[in-house]
C-alpha cells in the first residue's frame, strides 16, 4: 500500500475497487484491466523535478474518441497530491489550484457550461488558451487514488496551454469540478527514478 491516506485502492488481483474510511473497508465496484502500453512510468517511480520528492502511487487510464492517455498520481512527502499526465511521450505535472474555482468562467463550466477551443484564461500572470475539450471515460486504474474509477466513470476534461509551457486542466464529473495547474516536461527533466524496464528501450544513464 503506497498511499494509505488515499480513500480508493484497486486490488491488483481481483480488480475490485475498495473504499477505505478509517478502519472500515468497503468494496464498491470493479475496475477494468488496464490495456497494454509502453509507459516508462510505473507505481513506485520517483520524480525529482525542481527539487520535489514525489512518488507515483496510482494511475488512471482515460480514453476519448481520438485515443487515450495515462494520469499518474504522485504524492509528496507532505501528502500533497500531483497529477502527471502522459501522452505520446510528453508529460504535464500539475498541482490542484482550487482558487481558480472562484473565477466566473470556471464557475460557469462547473455548472454545466461550455468551454470552446481557443478560450483564454489568465493564471499567475500567464495567458493560457483552451487546446483540448473532451468527453472522456475511464479505461481502468491501479494503485491508490483520491477518486473512484469504476468501469464507465466519465468526465469532461479541458486542457489549456500557454506559449511558455504552463498547463491547466479543468475536470468536471458528476461529483465535482477541479482545477490543476503546472508545467509541461520531458522525461529527462522530471529526474525520474525506478523507471519501468521496457524491452528494446535502454534507460538513459542520467535516469538510472
C-alpha positions as CSV (number, residue, x, y, z in Angstrom):
1,X,0.0,0.0,0.0
2,X,1.8,3.2,-1.2
3,X,-0.8,5.9,-0.5
4,X,-2.6,4.7,2.7
5,X,-4.1,8.1,3.2
6,X,-6.0,8.0,-0.1
7,X,-9.6,6.7,0.0
8,X,-9.6,4.4,-3.0
9,X,-7.4,1.4,-3.9
10,X,-7.6,-1.1,-6.8
11,X,-6.8,-4.7,-5.9
12,X,-4.2,-5.9,-8.4
13,X,-5.5,-9.5,-8.2
14,X,-9.3,-9.3,-8.4
15,X,-9.7,-5.7,-9.9
16,X,-12.0,-4.7,-7.0
17,X,-12.2,-1.0,-6.2
18,X,-12.0,-0.6,-2.4
19,X,-13.1,2.4,-0.4
20,X,-11.2,3.0,2.9
21,X,-12.9,5.1,5.6
22,X,-10.9,4.9,8.8
23,X,-10.8,1.3,9.9
24,X,-13.6,0.4,7.6
25,X,-13.1,-1.1,4.1
26,X,-15.9,-1.4,1.5
27,X,-16.0,-3.0,-1.9
28,X,-17.7,-0.5,-4.3
29,X,-17.3,-1.9,-7.7
30,X,-15.0,-3.5,-10.3
31,X,-12.2,-1.8,-12.3
32,X,-11.3,-2.8,-15.9
33,X,-8.0,-4.4,-16.7
34,X,-5.6,-1.8,-17.9
35,X,-4.7,-2.0,-21.6
36,X,-1.1,-2.7,-22.5
37,X,1.1,0.4,-23.1
38,X,4.8,1.2,-23.1
39,X,5.0,3.9,-20.5
40,X,8.3,4.1,-18.6
41,X,6.4,5.3,-15.5
42,X,5.2,2.7,-13.0
43,X,3.9,2.5,-9.5
44,X,6.9,3.4,-7.3
45,X,8.6,5.7,-9.9
46,X,10.1,8.8,-8.2
47,X,10.2,12.3,-9.5
48,X,12.7,14.9,-8.6
49,X,11.8,17.9,-10.8
50,X,12.6,21.3,-9.3
51,X,13.8,19.7,-6.1
52,X,10.5,17.9,-5.5
53,X,10.4,14.4,-4.0
54,X,7.4,12.7,-5.4
55,X,6.4,9.0,-5.6
56,X,3.9,7.6,-8.0
57,X,1.2,5.7,-6.1
58,X,-1.6,5.3,-8.7
59,X,-2.7,5.5,-12.3
60,X,-5.9,6.2,-14.2
61,X,-6.2,5.5,-18.0
62,X,-8.6,7.8,-19.7
63,X,-10.0,7.5,-23.3
64,X,-11.8,9.7,-25.7
65,X,-12.8,9.3,-29.4
66,X,-9.2,10.0,-30.6
67,X,-7.2,7.9,-28.2
68,X,-6.2,7.5,-24.6
69,X,-3.6,8.7,-22.0
70,X,-2.3,8.0,-18.6
71,X,-2.7,10.1,-15.5
72,X,-0.3,9.1,-12.7
73,X,-0.9,10.2,-9.1
74,X,2.2,11.3,-7.3
75,X,2.5,12.1,-3.6
76,X,5.0,14.4,-1.9
77,X,6.4,13.5,1.5
78,X,3.9,16.0,2.9
79,X,1.0,14.1,1.4
80,X,0.4,16.8,-1.3
81,X,-1.0,15.4,-4.5
82,X,0.2,15.9,-8.0
83,X,-1.1,14.5,-11.3
84,X,1.5,13.5,-14.0
85,X,-0.4,13.3,-17.3
86,X,1.4,11.3,-20.0
87,X,0.5,11.2,-23.7
88,X,2.7,10.4,-26.7
89,X,5.9,10.7,-24.7
90,X,5.1,14.2,-23.3
91,X,4.3,15.0,-19.6
92,X,2.3,17.6,-17.7
93,X,2.9,17.8,-13.9
94,X,0.2,19.7,-12.1
95,X,-1.0,20.6,-8.6
96,X,-4.5,21.4,-7.5
97,X,-5.3,25.0,-7.9
98,X,-8.7,25.5,-6.1
99,X,-8.6,29.3,-6.1
100,X,-9.5,29.1,-9.8
101,X,-12.9,27.7,-9.0
102,X,-14.0,31.2,-7.9
103,X,-13.5,32.6,-11.4
104,X,-16.8,33.3,-13.2
105,X,-15.8,31.3,-16.3
106,X,-14.8,28.3,-14.2
107,X,-17.9,28.5,-12.1
108,X,-20.0,28.6,-15.4
109,X,-18.1,25.4,-16.5
110,X,-18.7,23.7,-13.1
111,X,-22.4,24.5,-13.5
112,X,-22.6,22.7,-16.9
113,X,-21.4,25.4,-19.2
114,X,-19.3,25.0,-22.3
115,X,-15.7,25.9,-22.9
116,X,-14.5,26.2,-26.5
117,X,-11.1,25.6,-28.0
118,X,-9.3,28.9,-28.1
119,X,-11.0,30.4,-25.0
120,X,-8.4,32.2,-22.8
121,X,-7.8,32.3,-19.1
122,X,-5.1,34.1,-17.1
123,X,-3.3,32.2,-14.3
124,X,-0.3,33.6,-12.3
125,X,0.1,36.3,-14.9
126,X,0.2,33.9,-17.8
127,X,-2.3,33.7,-20.6
128,X,-3.4,30.2,-21.4
129,X,-5.7,29.0,-24.2
130,X,-8.0,26.0,-24.3
131,X,-6.4,23.5,-26.6
132,X,-8.5,20.3,-25.9
133,X,-12.1,19.9,-24.8
134,X,-13.0,16.2,-24.5
135,X,-15.6,13.9,-23.1
136,X,-13.6,11.0,-21.6
137,X,-14.2,7.6,-20.0
138,X,-12.1,5.6,-17.6
139,X,-10.5,2.5,-19.1
140,X,-9.0,1.2,-15.8
141,X,-6.8,2.1,-12.8
142,X,-4.2,0.7,-10.5
143,X,-2.8,1.6,-7.1
144,X,-4.1,4.2,-4.7
145,X,-6.2,7.1,-5.8
146,X,-8.3,10.0,-4.5
147,X,-11.2,9.4,-6.9
148,X,-13.5,6.4,-7.8
149,X,-12.6,4.7,-11.1
150,X,-15.3,2.1,-11.7
151,X,-16.0,0.9,-15.2
152,X,-17.9,3.6,-17.1
153,X,-16.7,6.5,-15.0
154,X,-16.9,9.7,-17.2
155,X,-15.9,13.3,-17.0
156,X,-15.4,16.4,-19.1
157,X,-11.7,17.4,-19.5
158,X,-10.4,20.7,-20.7
159,X,-6.7,21.4,-21.2
160,X,-5.2,24.9,-21.5
161,X,-1.7,25.7,-22.6
162,X,0.5,28.8,-22.6
163,X,3.2,29.8,-25.1
164,X,5.8,29.3,-22.4
165,X,4.8,25.8,-21.3
166,X,2.3,26.3,-18.5
167,X,-0.7,24.0,-18.5
168,X,-4.1,24.0,-16.8
169,X,-6.6,21.1,-16.6
170,X,-10.2,21.6,-15.7
171,X,-12.0,18.3,-14.9
172,X,-15.8,18.0,-14.3
173,X,-17.6,14.9,-13.3
174,X,-20.9,14.1,-11.5
175,X,-19.3,14.8,-8.1
176,X,-17.4,18.0,-8.5
177,X,-15.1,20.2,-10.7
178,X,-11.4,20.5,-10.0
179,X,-8.6,22.7,-11.4
180,X,-4.9,21.6,-11.8
181,X,-2.1,24.0,-12.8
182,X,1.5,23.3,-13.7
183,X,4.1,22.9,-16.4
184,X,5.0,20.7,-19.4
185,X,8.0,18.4,-19.0
186,X,10.1,15.9,-20.9
187,X,11.1,12.6,-19.2
188,X,14.7,13.6,-18.5
189,X,13.7,16.9,-16.9
190,X,11.4,15.1,-14.5
191,X,14.6,13.5,-13.0
192,X,12.8,10.2,-12.5
193,X,13.9,7.1,-10.7
194,X,12.7,3.5,-10.6
195,X,11.5,3.5,-14.2
196,X,9.9,0.5,-15.8
197,X,12.1,-1.7,-17.9
198,X,10.8,-1.9,-21.5
199,X,12.1,-4.4,-24.0
200,X,14.1,-2.7,-26.7
201,X,14.5,0.6,-24.7
202,X,17.6,1.4,-22.7
203,X,17.0,3.7,-19.7
204,X,19.3,6.7,-20.2
205,X,22.2,6.8,-17.8
206,X,21.1,10.0,-16.1
207,X,17.8,8.3,-15.1
208,X,19.2,5.1,-13.7
